[in-house]
Amino acid sequence: MLNARIFEDLSAKLSEAANSGPAKDIEKNMRVLLAQGFAKLDLVTREEFDVQAQVLARTREKLTALEARVAELEAQRSTAAK
């Protein structure tokens, strides 16, 4: 029982020291610096990327359908012109 209490106290003190020490400040500062750097790079979120990929896929499907329709109409026109 005494050993468990000592370890719990030691663990609590180490956690408190880590949360209030310079390591925590460094972590906060690094997060801010990284966030600023990413903002300058004009990055998009994965969700935005996935949405745009879906839009592109639908656009490609429509383009393929329109190309097929144009080819069909051109074939009809050339047949009618003969």
N, C-alpha and C positions, 0 to 999 in steps of 0.2 A: 504494500500500500504506500509506503514511504517513497519507494523508488518511482512509482507511477506519478506521484504528486510532484516530485522533483523534475521529472521529464516534462510534465505538463507545464510547470512554471517556466522551465527553460525554453520550451517551444513557444510559449506565449511571449516571452521577452524577445526571442529571436524574430518572431513575426512582427512585433511592434517596432523593433529596431530596423528591420528591412523596409517596413512601410513608411517610416519617418526619416530614414537615412538618405544619404546622397544617391544611392542606387535608384530609389524611387524618383528623385528629381531628374536624374539622368534619363530614366525611362520616359518620363513626361516630356522632357525637352526633345528627345529623339522622335517621339510620336509627333510632336508639333512640327519638327523639321521635315519629317517624312511626308506629313500631310501637305505642307506647303510645297514641297518638291513635286508631289503627285499633282497638285492643283496646277502648277506651272506646265506640266507635261500634257495637260488637257486630256486625261485618261477618261474612259467610260467604265461604268460598272458592268459586271458580267450580265446582269439583267438587261441593260440597255443594248449590249452587244447581241444577246440572244434574240431580242425583239427585232433588231435590224437584220439579223441573219434570216429570220422568218420572212420579213418584208422582201428581202432580196430573193429568197426562194420562190415566193409567189410571183414576183416580177419576172423572174426567169421563165416560170411556167407560162405566164401570159405572153411573153415574147416568143417562146417556142410555138405556141398556138397561133399567134399572129403571123409568124413566118410561114407556117404550114398553110394558113388561109391565103396569104399572098401568093404562094407558089401554086396553089390550086386555082386561084383566079387567073393567074398568068397562063396557066396551062389551058384553061377554058378559053381565054382570049386568043391564044395562038391557034387553038383548034377551030374556033369560029372564024378567024381571019383567013383560013385556007379555003 
